[in-house]
Amino acid sequence: MKSISNKLAVLLLAVGVFGPVAHATNDLPGGPAVLQLNLHPAVTRIAAEQGWLHWFMLIACFVIFVAVFSVMFYSIWKHRKSRGHKPANFHESVTVEVVWTIIPFLIVIGMALPATKVLVASKDTSNSDLTIKATGYQWKWGYDYLKGEGEGVSFLSTLDSAQRQMSNDGAKGDMPDDYLLKVDNPLVVPVNKKIRIITTANDVIHSWGVPAFGVKQDAIPGFVRDTWFRSDKTGDFYGQCYELCGKEHAYMPIHVKVLAAQDYSVWVDGQKKKMAARQDDPAKVWTLEDIEKRGEKVYAANCAACHQPNGKGAGPIKPLDGSPVVLDADKTKQIQVVLNGRTTPTGQMPSWKQLSDTDIAAVISYTKNNWSNKTGQIVQPAEVLAQRGK
């Protein structure tokens, strides 16, 4: 009886694990689909050719498999001992040697030629209309528009804080279709333009890729790699960091928004106005109240994911609430940690040089005066500027 109950429990577990699952999300246009098996629908020529190659190789391998094993099993069945067949006794056969050398050679050439054509085309980044540098950080992407319309635009792209909180809470209930793919600042490009993406990284190896574009390129610290795409359609397209880059690897999405030419020009104009408005004078002297308000926003966007909104940290991430470095009267110690990062036996604090002097001063001032850290200390942008490069 006990054996029967154990078997029943195993059966029920199998049904629960492998049976139908109710999905709380729907297909995401430009992103993953529920129970998706095939490659993502292509919106670039390279991605379309990759899809054709995928099926061509799959069918070719299947045909070869069926042909080879059909001949093998037919031979075994037709010439079995029970039918009176006796094994032949022979050695070399020039004809057989030639046939089984030439046929595989032709098959390999037939596969290699179209694959090489697509590979070469995917690496041809010449004559691009736009050049954008994508820098991987733990754990976000930085985008710098280097050439073409939008040159000079620069911003960070981070997972939406509300969705990150959903994940921290255990992802209960129905999730949005773009769960863990929504970012605060998507990469924006024009349709039908050749976009060259230069990849590098600030800390560890990352990988920038969007399945709908057929692109995936590693971002390696100290090295520069590049890839390109030309989207045939407007819309939103999603990817992720495809290289295991640390504990926040799952929270490093890529969102590319493809706009019509005129809409893209409007977006560029708006971005340049925003950047001009954010060009704070590093010599400006802030009050503690004003710089704390700004620091709270900077902390929520860049620091809370690791150090937690309550500043308590988690696991190897050191807490900021009560931290000796934060409480130290020598403000340059914390400035240097934020600017240059720090490696400890339990983990690594990335560099945040990409933030402006004012944002760094604001977030340090916020941590020095929030939670139980009531130091009354204030860091001015000029103090951060003086520490850069040291």
N, C-alpha and C positions, 0 to 999 in steps of 0.2 A: 504493500500500500504506500509506503514511504517512497519507494522507487517511482511509482506512478505519479505521485504528487510532485516529485522533483522534475520529472519529464514534462508535466503540465506547466510547471513554472517556467521552464526553459522555453517551451513553445509560446507561452504568452509573452515572454520577453522578446522573442524573435519577431512576433507579430507587431509588438510595440516599436521595435527598432527599425524593422524593414517594411512595415506596412505603410499605407498612405499617410502622409503628413499634411496637415492643414497649414498653408502658407499665409503668413500675415502680411506679406507684401506682394505687389504685382510686378510685371515686367517693367523695367526702367528703360525708356527710349534712350538709345545712346549708351546704355550700360548693360549690366547683366540681366538675364531673363530667368524666371523661375524654371527650374529643372532644365536649364539650357544644356544641350549636348554638342551642338555644332559650333563652329567659329562664329564670332559676332558678325552681323550683317555689315558688309564693307561700305565705307563712304569715301575711300580713296582707291585709285587704280592699283597701287601696290597691294593693298589689303585684298582687293578682288582677285588679283593674280595669285596671292598666297592661298586664298580659298580654293581656286582652281587647282593649284599644285597639291593641296591637301587631299582633294578627292582623286586626282590623277594618281598620286602615289598609293593611296589606299586601294583603289581599284586594281592598279597594276600588281601590287603585292598580293592581293586576294586572288587574281587570275593565276599568278605564278604558283601560289600555294595550292590551289585546286588542281592545276595541271600536273604539278610534280607529284602530289600525293595520289592523284587518280591513276597515273601511270604506275606508281609504286604498288598501290594496292591491287590494281588490275594484274600486274605481273605476279604478285604473291598468290593471288587467288587462282589465276589461270594456270600457273605452273607449280601448283602445290603437289606434294609427294603422293597424296591420296589418289591423284589422277594418273599416277604412273610416270610423272616427269622426273627426269634425272638431271642433276646440275651439270651445266656445260663446263668444260675444262678449257679455258683459253686465257691468254695473257694480254698483251697490249693490242689495242685497236686504234690505228691512226685516225680512222674516220670518227670514232667516238671521241677521241681526245680533241680533235679539231672542232667537232660540233659543240661539245660542252665547254669549250673555251670561247668560241665566237658568239654563241647565243647569249651567255651572261654579259659578255663585253658590250654587245649591242643594247642589251637591256639597261646596263649602267649608263651608257652614253645617252640613251633615250630619256633617262631620268635626269641626268646631270645637265643637259643643255637647257631645258626650260628653267630648272632651278637656278642655274648660274646666271641666266638672263635676269631673273627677278632679283637675285642677290646683288648683282652689279647695279641695277637700277635703284635699289633701295639705299645704296651708299653714295649715289651721285647727288651731293648737296650743292652743286654749282648753280649759279644763276637764280638764287633764291630771292624772293620778293621781301621777305622779312627774316631777320635773324634774331633769335631769342635765346638767352642763356638760362638754363634751368639748373639751379643749384640745390642739391639735396642737403637738408639739415635734419638732425634728430629733434623733432620729427615733423617736418613741413617742407614746402618747396619755395624757393625764392626765384622770381622771374625778373630778368633784366632785358629790355628791348634794346638791342644793340644796333640794328640797321633796319632802315625802311620806315614806313609810316608808324609813328609811335616811338621812335628812337628817344631814349632818355627815360621812358616810363619804367618804373621799378616798384615791386611790391612783394610781400610774402603771402603765401596761400596756405591756410591752416584749416584743419578739420573744424566744422561748426561746433562750437562749445556745447550747444544744447544736445547734439547727438552724442558727443563724448560723455555727457552726463547720463544720457540714456544707457549707454554701455556700462558706465560705472554702477548704475542702479540695477543691472541685470537684464536689460532689454526686455522688460515686461510688457505684455499687451501687444497691440498692433504697432508695427514699426513703419515709418515712412518708406516709400519706394526707393529713395536715395539714401537709405540708412548707411552711415559711415562713409558716404561718398560726397556729402555736401560740404563745401568749403566756404570760407568768408570771401575770398577773392579768386574767382576762376581765371584761368588763362584765356584771354580773348584774342581771336584772330579773324581775319577776313576770309570769306569763302572764295574758292577758285584761285588762291594765291599759294605759291610755294613757300612753305614755312620751314626754315632751317632751325633745328633745336640743338644747341650746344649744351652738353651735359657735363657737370662736374659735381664735386661734393665737398662739404666743409669738414666732415668728421669721419664717417665710415662709408663703405660702398652702398650706394642706393641704385635704383634702376627706374628710369622714366619710361612709361609705356601706356599706350591707349589701344586696346584691341580693335576698335572700329577703324583706326588709321593704319593698322598693320605695323606699328612701330614699337620697339622696345630697345632702349639703349642704357647700358650701365653708366652710372655716375660715380667716378672714382676720384678720391681726394688726390690732388696734385696732378691729375691728368685731364685732358679735354677730349671728349668724344662727340660725335655729331650724328644726327639722323634728320629726316625730313618727312613732310606729308603735305598733301594738297587736298583739302576736303571738297568734295563735290556738292555737299549739302550743308545748309545751315542747321543749327540745333545744338544741343548739349551732349557731350560725349565724355565718358568716364574711364578712368584707369586707376591704378594704384602703384605704389612702390613695389617692384617685383624682385627685390633683393632683401633677404632677411637682414634687417639693419638695427635690431635691438628690440627692447620690450614694447616700444610703441609702434612697431612695424605695421600693425593692423590699422593704425590711425593716421595714415599718410596718403590720403587719396589724391587723385588728379582729376580736375574738372576743366575741360576745354569747351569754351563757348564760341561757336562759329557764327559770325554775323555777316549780313550783307555789307557790301563795301561802304555804303553811306552810313549805315548804323555803326560800323567800326570806326569811321572818322569821327562820329559824334562821341563815341566812347573814349577815343584817344584825347579829344579836346577836354572832356570831363576829367580824365585822369590827370592831365597836365595841370588843370586848375586846382585839383585836390592836392597835388604834389607842391604846387606853389604856395598853397595855403598852409601846408605843413612845414614849410621851410622856416623853422624857428630860428631866431637869432641866438647863437650859442652864448652870447654875452648877456642875454636877458636874465634878470634876477627874478626868480619865482618866489611866491609866498608858499609856505608849507601847505596850506589848505588847497591851493590851486594845483600844485604839483602832485599832491596825494590823489586828487580826483583823476588826473591823467594817468598816474601810476597804477591805479586800480584797474583801468581799462587795459593797459599794457600787460599787467600781470594776468588778467583773465584770458587774454588772447595768446600769451606765450609761455606762461610759467605754471598756471594752475593745473595743467594736464599732468605734470610730474610732481610738483610740490604740494598739490591739492589746494582747493580754495581756502582751506583753513590753515595752510602753511605747515601742516604736520608731516608732510612727506609720506613716503610709502616704500616699504622694503629697503632696497639700497639707496633710495633717494632721500638725502638728508633733509630734515625739517628746517624751515626758515624761522619758525616761531621758537625763539630762545636760542637761535644759532649764535655761537661766539663771534663768527665773522660779521654777522649782521649787527650785533650789539656793540662791536668794537668801536671805540671812538675814532680810530684811524679809518676814515672812509675809503681811502685808496685800496684797502685790502678787498673790500667787496666790489669796488669798481673793476679791479684787475680780474677778479673771478668772473664777473659778467662779461667783460670784454674778451678775455682770452680763454675762458673755460678752465676746467681743473680735472685732473685724473686722480681718482682715489682707489684704494684696494677693492671697493665695492661697486664702483661704477665711474661714469664720466659725465661731467657737466660740460655741455657744448659751449662754444664761443657764441656770443651774441653781438658781434661787431656790426652785423647788418642793421641793427637798430640805430636810430638817430641818437645823438648825444642827449637830446631832451628826453627821449623815451627811456633811455638807460638811467638818466638821473631821476626820472619820475618813478620808475619801478623800484629803484633802490630806496628812494625816500619813502615810498609806500611800505616796503617791507620793514624798514627801520621804525615805522610808527604804527604798524597794524598788529592785531592780535595782542600778545602780551609785550610786544617790542615797543614800548612807549619811550623811545630814546630822545625824542624832540629834535633829532638831527635831520638836516636837509642837505641834499646833494644838488648842486647847481650844474647845468649843462657845461659850463666852462671847466669845471673840475673833471668831468668825463673827457672832454676834448684834450685836456692837458695830459691825461693818462694813455691816450691812444698811441700805440707804437712803442710803449715802454715795456 
